[in-house]
Amino acid sequence: MADSKPQFVRLTGHRAFTQRLVLATLSGKPIHITKIRSTSPTNPGLAPHEVSFLRLLEAVTNGSVIDVSYSGTTLAYQPGLITGSVPGAGTFLSNDLIEHTIPANNTRGITYFLLPLALLAPFSKAHMNVRFSGPGVITSSTNAPGDLSIDTFRTAILPLYGLFGIPPARIELRVLSRSCPGPGGKGGGGVVELRFASQVRLPKTLHLNRKPGRIRRIRGVAYCTGVSASHNNRMITSARGVLNQLVSDVHVAAQYDPAPLVQEKGSTMKKKIGIGFGLSLVAESSAEGVIYAADVVAPPEGGVVPEDIGTRCAYQLLEVIAQGGCVSAAAAPTVLTLMAMGSEDVGRVRLGREVLGREETIGLARDLKAFGAASWGIRDADKEEDEATGELIVSVKGTGVGNIGRKVA
């Protein structure tokens, strides 16, 4: 008699937690993760942001089975169908909008949830409309975990979906309330709404192996919440002092918002949290689809002047550009995952050596292999050109999984 038990993909540790759950959901293969912070004497098991992501995953899928051990150090997940904003386990604000509340002890930026959600959205049965609210929403970037800000996600990540035949025009990201990390890096109180109306059967095969070209313009957003609006001008002036020497077309917008009020637990009083300021910069190349981004935010404990934030972000952007390739380190996981989920053809992308050699990129290659994807092919880009760039051409073969929930005429 054949064994009817599902064959789990067995992995260990809490690194790349959302990445592994996304790959399990897209491939339909169950996953079993053990030793999740099992050696931590104070906080073993799943962290608050990981538990919140599991609840989000349950809300946008139908038929998913999530089993967490008593200690929280072991997780078994059997994926269901990606349904999007159809009646299910989520809390609905309207007929097509799911509300997901993030707890106050969250230390991760909102892009920790948006990046994997955007990867699932093209393969959803219906539109993926989710509003993130609650005392734990942080719209700025974060220092310790290194999450992107909401501005970088909108200007440097979402446009890349157009390279795969997923129209960015049908993707709407609304920032209803901004926030920076609160005391201790926990909570913010912001509100963000993602409306993803671009569902496809299969992403197009990507061929982004040409030269990245020259930087033609730089855009950005300086934001501050609950502090003087002059912080924006000071950050912009210091950043332009570095960038205007290299690129003439530099424009940075200023965004000021009052600090959100969050009700204290067990009290009727409200207090302002999420106070801070930061800067997001995006450089666009002359080659289509080549975008570089940098993010810097003031630490929650303070002690940093706006001029330092602006200068640091400008130099960080130059470092990202110097890494080379057509895809930055922040966007590489999204691009490589969509390439692996596309049609059964070989796509190619040009990456810098530092980007490909990062622990996150190598970990993604191993996780894709564990879920049945083909190994990557890597060759030196210098063999095809006269000048030595030190960049690499990565070939990725699609698995042809596609969107099983989407009706095809």
VOPAGU-2260 file (C-alpha; in pm, 1 decimal, decimal comma):
REM VOPAGU-2260
SITE   aa  ch    i         X         Y         Z
SITE  MET   A    0       0,0       0,0       0,0
SITE  ALA   A    1     140,6     338,3     -96,5
SITE  ASP   A    2     229,8     584,6     175,6
SITE  SER   A    3     -23,4     870,7     171,4
SITE  LYS   A    4     174,3    1091,8     407,3
SITE  PRO   A    5     308,7    1410,7     246,2
SITE  GLN   A    6     681,0    1426,0     179,2
SITE  PHE   A    7     806,9    1725,2     375,6
SITE  VAL   A    8    1102,1    1938,3     273,6
SITE  ARG   A    9    1305,8    1935,8     594,0
SITE  LEU   A   10    1510,3    2241,6     686,1
SITE  THR   A   11    1655,6    2388,3    1005,1
SITE  GLY   A   12    1692,3    2732,2    1160,7
SITE  HIS   A   13    1501,3    3058,4    1137,1
SITE  ARG   A   14    1703,6    3222,6     861,0
SITE  ALA   A   15    1513,7    3299,9     541,3
SITE  PHE   A   16    1189,9    3212,1     721,4
SITE  THR   A   17     952,7    3397,3     487,0
SITE  GLN   A   18    1150,7    3290,1     181,6
SITE  ARG   A   19    1110,2    2922,4     261,5
SITE  LEU   A   20     739,1    2954,2     332,8
SITE  VAL   A   21     687,6    3141,5       4,7
SITE  LEU   A   22     870,2    2871,1    -191,2
SITE  ALA   A   23     664,1    2603,8     -18,0
SITE  THR   A   24     341,2    2786,7    -105,1
SITE  LEU   A   25     437,7    2845,0    -468,4
SITE  SER   A   26     562,6    2490,4    -526,5
SITE  GLY   A   27     287,5    2324,6    -321,8
SITE  LYS   A   28     541,2    2120,8    -124,2
SITE  PRO   A   29     499,9    2092,5     256,1
SITE  ILE   A   30     787,7    2208,3     472,3
SITE  HIS   A   31     914,8    2103,6     815,1
SITE  ILE   A   32    1146,2    2348,3     994,5
SITE  THR   A   33    1323,5    2249,3    1315,4
SITE  LYS   A   34    1567,2    2413,7    1560,1
SITE  ILE   A   35    1407,4    2758,2    1537,4
SITE  ARG   A   36    1619,1    2951,0    1792,2
SITE  SER   A   37    1640,0    2632,3    1996,7
SITE  THR   A   38    1964,3    2744,7    2163,1
SITE  SER   A   39    1829,4    3082,6    2276,7
SITE  PRO   A   40    1798,5    3086,3    2658,7
SITE  THR   A   41    1553,3    3379,1    2669,2
SITE  ASN   A   42    1350,3    3381,0    2344,4
SITE  PRO   A   43    1339,5    3033,9    2187,4
SITE  GLY   A   44    1106,9    2951,9    1901,4
SITE  LEU   A   45     917,7    3178,4    1663,8
SITE  ALA   A   46     954,7    3556,5    1698,4
SITE  PRO   A   47     646,0    3785,1    1701,3
SITE  HIS   A   48     699,5    3895,6    1340,4
SITE  GLU   A   49     723,5    3532,7    1225,8
SITE  VAL   A   50     399,4    3440,9    1401,2
SITE  SER   A   51     235,4    3745,0    1241,4
SITE  PHE   A   52     356,0    3635,8     897,2
SITE  LEU   A   53     208,2    3288,5     951,2
SITE  ARG   A   54    -127,8    3448,5    1026,3
SITE  LEU   A   55     -99,0    3657,8     710,9
SITE  LEU   A   56     -16,4    3347,3     508,7
SITE  GLU   A   57    -320,2    3171,8     651,9
SITE  ALA   A   58    -541,2    3467,8     558,7
SITE  VAL   A   59    -442,0    3480,1     189,9
SITE  THR   A   60    -452,5    3101,6     131,8
SITE  ASN   A   61    -722,6    2838,5     155,7
SITE  GLY   A   62    -656,1    2492,0     294,3
SITE  SER   A   63    -318,7    2565,2     453,3
SITE  VAL   A   64    -229,9    2361,7     761,1
SITE  ILE   A   65      13,3    2515,8    1011,7
SITE  ASP   A   66     134,8    2313,0    1308,6
SITE  VAL   A   67     368,1    2474,0    1563,0
SITE  SER   A   68     521,1    2282,6    1852,1
SITE  TYR   A   69     455,7    2385,4    2213,3
SITE  SER   A   70     799,9    2543,6    2243,7
SITE  GLY   A   71     771,1    2713,6    1904,6
SITE  THR   A   72    1100,1    2566,1    1782,7
SITE  THR   A   73     940,7    2331,9    1525,4
SITE  LEU   A   74     702,6    2423,0    1243,7
SITE  ALA   A   75     516,5    2201,9     996,4
SITE  TYR   A   76     342,5    2378,3     709,2
SITE  GLN   A   77     127,3    2221,8     437,8
SITE  PRO   A   78      43,4    2489,5     179,2
SITE  GLY   A   79    -299,9    2544,0      33,0
SITE  LEU   A   80    -429,2    2738,3    -266,4
SITE  ILE   A   81    -332,1    3106,0    -290,2
SITE  THR   A   82    -674,9    3267,9    -295,1
SITE  GLY   A   83    -595,1    3633,3    -226,2
SITE  SER   A   84    -877,4    3857,7    -112,1
SITE  VAL   A   85   -1160,6    3606,2    -112,7
SITE  PRO   A   86   -1351,4    3506,7     203,1
SITE  GLY   A   87   -1128,3    3288,7     417,1
SITE  ALA   A   88    -952,5    3305,1     750,7
SITE  GLY   A   89    -863,7    3674,1     730,5
SITE  THR   A   90   -1044,1    3974,6     877,7
SITE  PHE   A   91   -1216,3    4171,9     602,1
SITE  LEU   A   92   -1267,4    4548,2     607,3
SITE  SER   A   93   -1477,3    4522,6     290,7
SITE  ASN   A   94   -1562,8    4262,4      28,9
SITE  ASP   A   95   -1214,9    4264,8    -122,1
SITE  LEU   A   96    -980,6    4401,2     145,6
SITE  ILE   A   97    -812,5    4194,0     414,9
SITE  GLU   A   98    -695,7    4369,2     730,9
SITE  HIS   A   99    -382,5    4232,2     894,4
SITE  THR   A  100    -291,8    4365,1    1238,0
SITE  ILE   A  101      75,2    4365,5    1339,2
SITE  PRO   A  102     147,1    4350,2    1715,5
SITE  ALA   A  103     330,1    4619,8    1909,8
SITE  ASN   A  104     634,8    4399,6    1982,5
SITE  ASN   A  105     720,2    4374,1    1613,4
SITE  THR   A  106    1076,1    4482,6    1526,7
SITE  ARG   A  107    1067,7    4428,4    1150,4
SITE  GLY   A  108     978,9    4682,5     885,2
SITE  ILE   A  109     658,1    4646,8     683,4
SITE  THR   A  110     857,1    4526,5     381,1
SITE  TYR   A  111     932,2    4207,4     577,1
SITE  PHE   A  112     565,8    4123,8     504,8
SITE  LEU   A  113     525,2    4303,2     170,8
SITE  LEU   A  114     816,4    4138,5     -14,4
SITE  PRO   A  115     688,4    3779,2      26,5
SITE  LEU   A  116     327,1    3888,3     -18,8
SITE  ALA   A  117     413,6    4052,4    -351,7
SITE  LEU   A  118     579,7    3727,2    -464,4
SITE  LEU   A  119     261,4    3533,3    -388,3
SITE  ALA   A  120      23,2    3790,7    -539,4
SITE  PRO   A  121      85,4    3718,4    -912,9
SITE  PHE   A  122      -0,6    3351,3    -852,0
SITE  SER   A  123    -319,3    3424,6    -658,9
SITE  LYS   A  124    -665,7    3318,7    -768,0
SITE  ALA   A  125    -806,0    3667,9    -704,0
SITE  HIS   A  126    -669,5    4013,0    -638,9
SITE  MET   A  127    -439,2    4046,7    -338,2
SITE  ASN   A  128    -567,2    4343,3    -137,1
SITE  VAL   A  129    -429,3    4370,4     216,9
SITE  ARG   A  130    -420,4    4657,3     464,4
SITE  PHE   A  131    -153,4    4644,6     733,7
SITE  SER   A  132    -240,5    4827,6    1052,6
SITE  GLY   A  133    -182,9    4803,2    1424,6
SITE  PRO   A  134      77,7    4935,1    1667,8
SITE  GLY   A  135     359,6    4732,9    1509,0
SITE  VAL   A  136     362,9    4872,4    1153,1
SITE  ILE   A  137     699,9    5033,4    1066,5
SITE  THR   A  138     704,5    5200,2     724,6
SITE  SER   A  139    1063,9    5325,0     737,0
SITE  SER   A  140    1372,6    5112,0     694,1
SITE  THR   A  141    1523,8    4938,3     996,1
SITE  ASN   A  142    1883,9    4936,9    1111,9
SITE  ALA   A  143    1943,9    4599,9    1279,7
SITE  PRO   A  144    1734,8    4367,9    1054,5
SITE  GLY   A  145    1806,1    4585,2     751,7
SITE  ASP   A  146    1452,9    4594,3     608,5
SITE  LEU   A  147    1377,1    4830,0     319,9
SITE  SER   A  148    1155,1    5132,7     360,9
SITE  ILE   A  149     814,0    5149,1     199,5
SITE  ASP   A  150     948,1    5409,4     -46,8
SITE  THR   A  151    1229,1    5184,9    -172,1
SITE  PHE   A  152     985,8    4895,5    -206,5
SITE  ARG   A  153     754,5    5109,4    -419,9
SITE  THR   A  154    1021,4    5267,3    -642,2
SITE  ALA   A  155    1290,4    4995,7    -667,8
SITE  ILE   A  156    1113,4    4659,9    -623,7
SITE  LEU   A  157     760,6    4685,7    -766,0
SITE  PRO   A  158     874,2    4823,0   -1109,0
SITE  LEU   A  159    1079,3    4504,4   -1161,5
SITE  TYR   A  160     758,4    4300,8   -1187,8
SITE  GLY   A  161     702,3    4461,3   -1527,5
SITE  LEU   A  162    1004,3    4268,0   -1660,1
SITE  PHE   A  163     806,3    3945,6   -1603,8
SITE  GLY   A  164     487,2    4056,5   -1779,3
SITE  ILE   A  165     320,5    4167,4   -1455,5
SITE  PRO   A  166     200,0    4525,7   -1519,6
SITE  PRO   A  167     310,9    4757,0   -1236,2
SITE  ALA   A  168      26,3    4991,5   -1333,6
SITE  ARG   A  169    -215,6    4748,6   -1169,8
SITE  ILE   A  170     -19,3    4741,8    -845,9
SITE  GLU   A  171    -112,8    5013,6    -599,0
SITE  LEU   A  172      65,9    5083,5    -272,1
SITE  ARG   A  173     -93,3    5335,2     -36,6
SITE  VAL   A  174      85,6    5475,6     268,5
SITE  LEU   A  175    -197,7    5601,8     488,6
SITE  SER   A  176      21,0    5669,3     791,3
SITE  ARG   A  177     399,9    5672,2     818,7
SITE  SER   A  178     605,7    5556,7    1114,1
SITE  CYS   A  179     964,9    5492,6    1216,9
SITE  PRO   A  180    1086,2    5231,7    1469,5
SITE  GLY   A  181     959,2    5308,4    1818,3
SITE  PRO   A  182    1144,3    5276,3    2151,0
SITE  GLY   A  183    1376,9    4977,2    2139,5
SITE  GLY   A  184    1302,5    4936,7    1767,4
SITE  LYS   A  185     957,1    4793,8    1843,5
SITE  GLY   A  186     635,8    4911,9    1685,2
SITE  GLY   A  187     550,0    5220,7    1488,2
SITE  GLY   A  188     175,1    5256,0    1439,9
SITE  GLY   A  189     167,9    5312,9    1063,9
SITE  VAL   A  190     -94,9    5204,3     810,4
SITE  VAL   A  191     -13,3    5062,1     464,7
SITE  GLU   A  192    -240,7    4918,9     197,5
SITE  LEU   A  193    -130,9    4697,8     -93,2
SITE  ARG   A  194    -363,1    4633,4    -387,5
SITE  PHE   A  195    -212,7    4382,6    -628,9
SITE  ALA   A  196    -441,3    4327,0    -926,8
SITE  SER   A  197    -188,1    4169,3   -1167,1
SITE  GLN   A  198    -235,7    3793,0   -1176,4
SITE  VAL   A  199     -60,7    3589,2   -1445,9
SITE  ARG   A  200     -49,2    3227,2   -1556,1
SITE  LEU   A  201     329,4    3219,9   -1587,4
SITE  PRO   A  202     589,0    3497,1   -1550,2
SITE  LYS   A  203     779,9    3577,4   -1868,2
SITE  THR   A  204    1133,7    3453,9   -1914,6
SITE  LEU   A  205    1378,5    3727,3   -1819,1
SITE  HIS   A  206    1690,8    3814,2   -2019,1
SITE  LEU   A  207    1866,7    4092,9   -1830,7
SITE  ASN   A  208    2227,1    4011,2   -1916,0
SITE  ARG   A  209    2328,1    4326,5   -2100,6
SITE  LYS   A  210    2554,0    4599,5   -1966,2
SITE  PRO   A  211    2388,5    4799,7   -1686,7
SITE  GLY   A  212    2465,9    5130,0   -1855,5
SITE  ARG   A  213    2525,6    5464,6   -1689,0
SITE  ILE   A  214    2324,3    5633,0   -1415,4
SITE  ARG   A  215    2100,3    5894,7   -1577,2
SITE  ARG   A  216    1901,6    6022,2   -1278,8
SITE  ILE   A  217    1855,2    5983,5    -903,9
SITE  ARG   A  218    1524,7    6012,6    -720,0
SITE  GLY   A  219    1440,9    5977,0    -355,2
SITE  VAL   A  220    1216,1    6050,9     -59,1
SITE  ALA   A  221    1319,8    6216,9     264,9
SITE  TYR   A  222    1067,0    6144,6     538,5
SITE  CYS   A  223    1021,8    6244,9     899,6
SITE  THR   A  224     748,4    6168,8    1151,8
SITE  GLY   A  225     694,4    6363,3    1469,4
SITE  VAL   A  226    1005,6    6581,4    1429,8
SITE  SER   A  227    1072,4    6916,6    1268,2
SITE  ALA   A  228    1010,9    6930,3     893,9
SITE  SER   A  229    1349,3    7101,5     856,0
SITE  HIS   A  230    1509,5    6758,5     900,9
SITE  ASN   A  231    1402,3    6675,6     545,6
SITE  ASN   A  232    1577,1    6977,4     395,0
SITE  ARG   A  233    1893,5    6904,7     591,3
SITE  MET   A  234    1903,7    6543,0     470,8
SITE  ILE   A  235    1835,2    6644,8     110,9
SITE  THR   A  236    2101,2    6915,6     111,0
SITE  SER   A  237    2372,9    6684,8     247,2
SITE  ALA   A  238    2281,3    6404,0       3,6
SITE  ARG   A  239    2282,5    6640,2    -294,0
SITE  GLY   A  240    2621,8    6769,9    -184,6
SITE  VAL   A  241    2761,7    6424,1    -263,0
SITE  LEU   A  242    2549,4    6322,0    -561,5
SITE  ASN   A  243    2538,9    6646,9    -761,4
SITE  GLN   A  244    2910,5    6612,2    -829,9
SITE  LEU   A  245    2836,2    6291,8   -1023,0
SITE  VAL   A  246    2482,2    6324,6   -1162,3
SITE  SER   A  247    2309,0    6649,1   -1253,8
SITE  ASP   A  248    1951,8    6511,2   -1246,2
SITE  VAL   A  249    1891,2    6461,8    -873,1
SITE  HIS   A  250    1549,2    6519,1    -717,7
SITE  VAL   A  251    1448,9    6417,9    -364,6
SITE  ALA   A  252    1094,7    6474,1    -240,4
SITE  ALA   A  253    1016,5    6567,2     119,7
SITE  GLN   A  254     746,1    6390,5     317,7
SITE  TYR   A  255     636,4    6507,6     662,0
SITE  ASP   A  256     379,8    6327,7     879,8
SITE  PRO   A  257     278,3    6364,8    1243,1
SITE  ALA   A  258     372,9    6076,0    1468,8
SITE  PRO   A  259      88,4    5822,7    1493,7
SITE  LEU   A  260     -97,0    5784,0    1822,9
SITE  VAL   A  261    -101,7    5430,4    1962,1
SITE  GLN   A  262    -311,1    5321,0    2256,0
SITE  GLU   A  263    -112,1    5174,2    2543,5
SITE  LYS   A  264    -187,4    4817,6    2637,7
SITE  GLY   A  265    -423,9    4796,9    2933,5
SITE  SER   A  266    -487,8    5170,4    2931,1
SITE  THR   A  267    -714,5    5422,2    2765,7
SITE  MET   A  268    -423,4    5663,6    2715,5
SITE  LYS   A  269    -254,1    5707,2    2378,7
SITE  LYS   A  270     106,8    5797,5    2314,9
SITE  LYS   A  271     311,0    5899,1    2014,2
SITE  ILE   A  272     555,8    5638,9    1888,1
SITE  GLY   A  273     729,2    5587,8    1555,9
SITE  ILE   A  274     911,8    5920,5    1582,7
SITE  GLY   A  275    1212,6    5955,9    1356,7
SITE  PHE   A  276    1345,9    6047,0    1012,0
SITE  GLY   A  277    1520,3    5877,5     721,4
SITE  LEU   A  278    1610,4    5890,5     354,3
SITE  SER   A  279    1550,3    5660,1      55,7
SITE  LEU   A  280    1744,0    5705,5    -269,6
SITE  VAL   A  281    1694,0    5529,5    -604,0
SITE  ALA   A  282    1926,5    5552,6    -904,4
SITE  GLU   A  283    1795,3    5470,9   -1253,5
SITE  SER   A  284    2029,3    5354,3   -1528,3
SITE  SER   A  285    2014,3    5423,6   -1899,9
SITE  ALA   A  286    1944,3    5052,2   -1947,5
SITE  GLU   A  287    1578,8    4958,3   -1903,5
SITE  GLY   A  288    1496,6    4779,7   -1579,4
SITE  VAL   A  289    1825,1    4854,9   -1400,8
SITE  ILE   A  290    1758,7    5019,8   -1062,3
SITE  TYR   A  291    1978,9    5068,1    -756,0
SITE  ALA   A  292    1854,8    5174,4    -412,8
SITE  ALA   A  293    1981,0    5274,1     -69,2
SITE  ASP   A  294    1803,6    5326,2     263,3
SITE  VAL   A  295    1914,3    5489,4     588,5
SITE  VAL   A  296    1705,4    5573,8     896,1
SITE  ALA   A  297    1795,8    5742,5    1222,6
SITE  PRO   A  298    1828,6    5494,5    1512,4
SITE  PRO   A  299    1538,9    5493,1    1764,3
SITE  GLU   A  300    1771,3    5598,3    2046,5
SITE  GLY   A  301    1868,3    5915,5    1857,3
SITE  GLY   A  302    2210,2    6076,1    1862,5
SITE  VAL   A  303    2238,3    6121,9    1483,1
SITE  VAL   A  304    2189,8    6451,2    1298,8
SITE  PRO   A  305    2003,4    6469,0     963,1
SITE  GLU   A  306    2321,6    6570,5     776,0
SITE  ASP   A  307    2482,8    6239,2     868,7
SITE  ILE   A  308    2180,0    6044,8     744,3
SITE  GLY   A  309    2184,2    6223,6     408,4
SITE  THR   A  310    2556,9    6178,9     354,3
SITE  ARG   A  311    2552,2    5816,8     466,2
SITE  CYS   A  312    2261,7    5730,8     233,4
SITE  ALA   A  313    2433,5    5897,4     -62,9
SITE  TYR   A  314    2755,5    5703,7      -9,1
SITE  GLN   A  315    2559,3    5384,2      46,0
SITE  LEU   A  316    2390,3    5434,1    -291,2
SITE  LEU   A  317    2729,2    5478,3    -456,6
SITE  GLU   A  318    2848,4    5154,2    -297,3
SITE  VAL   A  319    2543,8    4969,3    -433,1
SITE  ILE   A  320    2610,0    5106,6    -782,2
SITE  ALA   A  321    2976,9    5008,2    -755,6
SITE  GLN   A  322    2877,0    4645,4    -690,8
SITE  GLY   A  323    2769,7    4631,3   -1054,0
SITE  GLY   A  324    2523,6    4403,7   -1226,7
SITE  CYS   A  325    2171,9    4478,5   -1345,8
SITE  VAL   A  326    2004,6    4385,6   -1015,4
SITE  SER   A  327    2095,5    4516,1    -670,0
SITE  ALA   A  328    2129,1    4298,2    -362,0
SITE  ALA   A  329    1792,6    4417,0    -226,9
SITE  ALA   A  330    1605,3    4312,0    -543,1
SITE  ALA   A  331    1801,1    3995,1    -627,6
SITE  PRO   A  332    1584,2    3752,5    -421,9
SITE  THR   A  333    1265,3    3880,9    -586,6
SITE  VAL   A  334    1406,1    3862,2    -939,6
SITE  LEU   A  335    1566,3    3518,4    -897,1
SITE  THR   A  336    1252,4    3371,4    -736,9
SITE  LEU   A  337    1026,1    3495,5   -1016,6
SITE  MET   A  338    1273,0    3357,2   -1273,1
SITE  ALA   A  339    1261,9    3016,8   -1104,4
SITE  MET   A  340     879,2    3017,1   -1097,1
SITE  GLY   A  341     842,8    3109,6   -1465,4
SITE  SER   A  342     801,6    2901,5   -1780,0
SITE  GLU   A  343    1033,3    2607,2   -1844,2
SITE  ASP   A  344    1288,9    2813,0   -2027,2
SITE  VAL   A  345    1630,2    2947,3   -1931,4
SITE  GLY   A  346    1642,7    3309,9   -1823,0
SITE  ARG   A  347    1956,9    3511,1   -1764,6
SITE  VAL   A  348    2043,3    3796,7   -1533,2
SITE  ARG   A  349    2364,9    3989,9   -1479,2
SITE  LEU   A  350    2481,2    4018,0   -1116,7
SITE  GLY   A  351    2782,3    4161,5    -942,2
SITE  ARG   A  352    3012,1    3921,8    -763,1
SITE  GLU   A  353    2934,6    4074,1    -425,4
SITE  VAL   A  354    2560,3    4036,5    -484,7
SITE  LEU   A  355    2587,9    3673,1    -590,7
SITE  GLY   A  356    2830,4    3592,8    -308,7
SITE  ARG   A  357    2598,7    3720,2     -32,0
SITE  GLU   A  358    2476,1    3467,2     221,1
SITE  GLU   A  359    2114,0    3545,1     132,2
SITE  THR   A  360    2166,4    3478,1    -240,4
SITE  ILE   A  361    2350,2    3150,0    -182,6
SITE  GLY   A  362    2081,6    3047,3      66,4
SITE  LEU   A  363    1811,7    3118,3    -192,7
SITE  ALA   A  364    1986,6    2893,4    -445,1
SITE  ARG   A  365    1997,3    2611,3    -190,2
SITE  ASP   A  366    1633,1    2657,7     -92,2
SITE  LEU   A  367    1520,6    2658,1    -455,8
SITE  LYS   A  368    1711,8    2333,6    -508,3
SITE  ALA   A  369    1540,4    2183,4    -203,4
SITE  PHE   A  370    1198,1    2265,6    -352,2
SITE  GLY   A  371    1274,8    2104,8    -687,0
SITE  ALA   A  372    1417,1    2390,7    -892,6
SITE  ALA   A  373    1718,8    2342,5   -1115,7
SITE  SER   A  374    2066,2    2456,1   -1017,2
SITE  TRP   A  375    2190,7    2787,8   -1147,7
SITE  GLY   A  376    2443,8    2819,2   -1424,9
SITE  ILE   A  377    2711,1    3083,0   -1366,6
SITE  ARG   A  378    2963,8    3218,8   -1614,8
SITE  ASP   A  379    3192,0    3517,8   -1634,1
SITE  ALA   A  380    3046,4    3817,3   -1817,8
SITE  ASP   A  381    3394,7    3938,3   -1914,5
SITE  LYS   A  382    3429,6    3664,2   -2175,8
SITE  GLU   A  383    3155,4    3830,1   -2379,5
SITE  GLU   A  384    3302,5    4181,2   -2354,8
SITE  ASP   A  385    3626,8    4360,6   -2422,0
SITE  GLU   A  386    3653,1    4530,6   -2082,7
SITE  ALA   A  387    3682,9    4349,2   -1751,4
SITE  THR   A  388    3388,1    4420,3   -1519,9
SITE  GLY   A  389    3410,4    4131,0   -1275,4
SITE  GLU   A  390    3037,3    4063,5   -1319,2
SITE  LEU   A  391    2863,9    3728,4   -1369,1
SITE  ILE   A  392    2581,1    3595,5   -1585,7
SITE  VAL   A  393    2343,5    3373,5   -1386,1
SITE  SER   A  394    2122,1    3133,7   -1584,5
SITE  VAL   A  395    1802,2    3017,6   -1412,4
SITE  LYS   A  396    1569,5    2752,2   -1554,6
SITE  GLY   A  397    1202,2    2801,8   -1472,7
SITE  THR   A  398    1002,1    2527,1   -1304,7
SITE  GLY   A  399     680,2    2604,9   -1491,3
SITE  VAL   A  400     471,3    2590,7   -1172,3
SITE  GLY   A  401     259,9    2889,3   -1266,8
SITE  ASN   A  402     -74,3    2996,1   -1127,0
SITE  ILE   A  403    -287,2    2687,2   -1074,5
SITE  GLY   A  404    -577,8    2891,4    -939,6
SITE  ARG   A  405    -616,0    3123,9   -1238,0
SITE  LYS   A  406    -871,2    3032,7   -1501,7
SITE  VAL   A  407    -735,8    3014,7   -1853,4
SITE  ALA   A  408    -960,1    3089,7   -2152,3
